[in-house]
Amino acid sequence: MSEYHKIETLYERDPKTFKVYPGQLKNRVYGIIKEWEWTEKIDGTNIRAQWDGAALTFGGKTDNAQIPAKLLNWLRDNVTVEKMRETFGESPAVVYGEGYGAGIQKAGGLYSQAQELIVFDVLVDGKWWLNMENVADVCAKLSLDMVPFHSTRSLEEATEIVRAGFPSFINGGAQQAEGLVGRTCEALFDKKGHRLIVKLKTKDF
């Protein structure tokens, strides 16, 4: 299955404290982009729903990762072959999301008492990363939730928001958000072929 690529932390870290150095970009290409689209980072477990044009399979962050039983049952009930066929036809696609809820990570129960999936990305035909509008359209067709959109703003502005901390958009802000994930309005890549997508976590400051 197609494992999701690593989302890099925006800044370099102090090797002793593991806290970030705001302003010291891990990849200087990030600084070229003036505005980023930011969504809430959900504290859960990485999940993949992969459609090959005929069959549907589920996986975790890696091919060997185990999916919690309750979450797997939820996926089987809510992400079906029929829905994937209606949405993608015969085109291969991978829907990437975060499994969250009670029993998944420490704050899982604050998000939801049920274990379920929230979508953050979609890859079509092994090469086309959908923009946020099209991801939202896929979620609507599949009757799935999408990670909450936060704002469109600069790296510096997003850094200050995450450093200060903010309530999650899920479940009425019963817990603090883990952070933000930033991406370009259309998928862009650096000279090494790495996608320009970054994360900021409040605990890193």
C-alpha positions as CSV (number, residue, x, y, z in Angstrom):
1,M,0.0,0.0,0.0
2,S,1.0,3.6,-0.5
3,E,2.4,4.8,2.8
4,Y,1.9,8.5,3.6
5,H,5.0,10.7,3.2
6,K,6.6,12.2,6.3
7,I,5.4,15.7,7.2
8,E,8.5,17.7,8.3
9,T,8.5,20.0,11.3
10,L,8.9,23.5,9.9
11,Y,11.9,24.4,12.0
12,E,15.2,22.9,13.1
13,R,15.3,21.5,16.7
14,D,17.6,21.9,19.6
15,P,19.3,18.4,19.8
16,K,19.2,18.5,23.7
17,T,15.7,19.9,24.4
18,F,14.1,18.9,21.2
19,K,12.4,22.3,21.1
20,V,12.3,24.1,17.8
21,Y,14.3,27.2,16.8
22,P,11.6,29.5,15.3
23,G,13.0,31.1,12.2
24,Q,15.5,28.4,11.4
25,L,13.7,26.6,8.5
26,K,14.5,22.9,7.9
27,N,14.2,23.6,4.2
28,R,14.8,27.1,2.9
29,V,12.4,26.6,0.1
30,Y,9.6,26.9,2.7
31,G,10.4,30.6,2.9
32,I,9.6,31.2,-0.7
33,I,5.9,30.6,-0.2
34,K,4.2,33.7,1.2
35,E,0.9,32.1,2.2
36,W,0.1,28.6,3.3
37,E,-3.3,26.9,3.9
38,W,-3.4,25.6,7.5
39,T,-5.5,22.8,8.9
40,E,-5.7,21.5,12.4
41,K,-3.3,18.7,13.2
42,I,-5.3,15.8,14.8
43,D,-3.6,13.6,17.5
44,G,-4.5,10.1,16.3
45,T,-3.3,7.2,14.3
46,N,-2.6,7.4,10.5
47,I,-5.0,5.4,8.4
48,R,-5.2,4.7,4.6
49,A,-8.2,3.6,2.6
50,Q,-6.7,2.4,-0.7
51,W,-8.8,1.8,-3.8
52,D,-7.2,0.1,-6.8
53,G,-10.2,0.6,-9.1
54,A,-11.9,-2.6,-8.0
55,A,-11.0,-3.6,-4.5
56,L,-10.7,-1.6,-1.2
57,T,-8.1,-2.2,1.5
58,F,-7.3,-0.5,4.8
59,G,-3.9,0.1,6.3
60,G,-2.1,2.1,9.0
61,K,0.9,4.3,8.9
62,T,3.0,1.4,7.6
63,D,2.1,-1.8,6.0
64,N,2.8,-3.7,9.3
65,A,0.8,-1.3,11.5
66,Q,-2.2,-2.7,13.3
67,I,-5.6,-0.9,13.2
68,P,-7.6,-0.8,16.4
69,A,-10.5,-3.3,16.2
70,K,-13.2,-0.7,16.9
71,L,-11.7,1.6,14.3
72,L,-11.4,-1.1,11.7
73,N,-15.1,-2.0,12.2
74,W,-16.0,1.7,11.8
75,L,-14.0,1.9,8.5
76,R,-15.7,-1.3,7.1
77,D,-19.1,0.2,7.9
78,N,-18.5,3.7,6.6
79,V,-15.9,3.5,3.8
80,T,-17.3,1.0,1.4
81,V,-16.5,-0.4,-2.0
82,E,-19.7,1.1,-3.4
83,K,-18.8,4.6,-2.1
84,M,-15.3,4.4,-3.4
85,R,-16.5,3.2,-6.8
86,E,-19.0,6.0,-7.1
87,T,-16.4,8.6,-6.1
88,F,-13.3,7.4,-8.1
89,G,-14.6,5.0,-10.7
90,E,-11.8,2.8,-12.0
91,S,-9.1,5.4,-11.0
92,P,-6.8,4.2,-8.2
93,A,-6.9,6.4,-5.2
94,V,-5.8,6.6,-1.6
95,V,-7.7,8.5,1.1
96,Y,-5.5,9.4,4.0
97,G,-6.9,10.3,7.4
98,E,-6.4,10.2,11.1
99,G,-8.2,7.6,13.2
100,Y,-9.2,9.2,16.5
101,G,-11.4,8.8,19.5
102,A,-11.5,7.1,22.9
103,G,-8.6,4.7,23.2
104,I,-6.5,6.3,20.5
105,Q,-3.7,8.5,22.0
106,K,-4.1,10.2,25.4
107,A,-6.6,12.9,24.3
108,G,-8.6,10.6,22.1
109,G,-11.7,10.5,24.3
110,L,-11.8,14.3,24.3
111,Y,-12.2,14.3,20.5
112,S,-14.9,11.6,20.5
113,Q,-16.1,8.6,22.5
114,A,-16.3,6.6,19.2
115,Q,-13.3,5.7,17.1
116,E,-13.7,7.1,13.6
117,L,-11.8,8.6,10.7
118,I,-11.2,12.2,9.7
119,V,-9.6,12.8,6.2
120,F,-6.6,15.1,5.6
121,D,-5.4,14.2,2.1
122,V,-6.2,12.3,-1.1
123,L,-3.9,10.9,-3.8
124,V,-5.3,9.9,-7.2
125,D,-3.6,7.6,-9.7
126,G,-0.4,7.5,-7.6
127,K,0.6,11.1,-8.6
128,W,-2.1,13.7,-8.2
129,W,-2.5,15.3,-4.7
130,L,-5.9,16.9,-4.6
131,N,-6.2,20.5,-3.4
132,M,-8.3,21.3,-0.3
133,E,-11.4,22.1,-2.3
134,N,-11.3,18.7,-4.1
135,V,-10.4,16.8,-0.9
136,A,-13.6,18.4,0.6
137,D,-15.6,17.3,-2.4
138,V,-14.3,13.7,-2.0
139,C,-15.2,13.8,1.7
140,A,-18.7,15.0,0.9
141,K,-19.2,12.1,-1.6
142,L,-17.8,9.6,0.9
143,S,-19.8,11.1,3.8
144,L,-16.6,11.5,5.8
145,D,-15.3,14.4,7.9
146,M,-12.4,16.5,6.8
147,V,-9.8,18.0,9.1
148,P,-10.9,21.5,10.2
149,F,-9.5,24.4,8.1
150,H,-7.9,27.0,10.3
151,S,-6.7,29.9,8.0
152,T,-4.6,31.0,5.1
153,R,-1.6,32.9,6.4
154,S,2.2,33.2,6.5
155,L,4.6,30.8,8.3
156,E,5.4,33.5,10.9
157,E,1.7,34.1,11.7
158,A,1.0,30.4,12.0
159,T,4.0,30.0,14.3
160,E,2.7,32.6,16.8
161,I,-0.7,31.0,16.8
162,V,0.7,27.5,17.5
163,R,3.2,28.8,20.0
164,A,0.4,30.4,22.1
165,G,-1.9,27.3,21.7
166,F,-5.5,27.3,20.6
167,P,-8.6,25.2,21.2
168,S,-9.4,22.3,18.9
169,F,-12.2,22.8,16.4
170,I,-13.5,19.3,17.2
171,N,-16.0,18.6,19.9
172,G,-16.4,22.3,20.9
173,G,-12.8,22.8,21.9
174,A,-12.8,20.3,24.8
175,Q,-9.0,20.1,24.4
176,Q,-6.2,22.1,23.0
177,A,-5.3,21.5,19.4
178,E,-2.1,19.6,18.8
179,G,-1.0,22.1,16.2
180,L,-1.3,23.0,12.5
181,V,-0.4,21.5,9.2
182,G,0.4,23.8,6.4
183,R,0.4,23.1,2.7
184,T,0.5,25.1,-0.6
185,C,-2.8,25.8,-2.4
186,E,-1.6,23.3,-5.1
187,A,0.9,20.6,-4.5
188,L,4.5,21.8,-5.0
189,F,7.8,19.9,-4.6
190,D,11.4,20.9,-3.9
191,K,14.4,19.8,-6.1
192,K,14.6,16.5,-4.3
193,G,11.0,15.7,-5.1
194,H,9.8,16.3,-1.5
195,R,6.3,17.7,-1.2
196,L,6.1,21.2,0.4
197,I,4.0,20.4,3.5
198,V,4.9,21.3,7.1
199,K,3.7,20.9,10.7
200,L,3.8,23.0,13.8
201,K,3.1,21.5,17.2
202,T,2.5,23.6,20.4
203,K,4.5,21.2,22.5
204,D,7.6,21.9,20.3
205,F,7.9,25.4,21.6
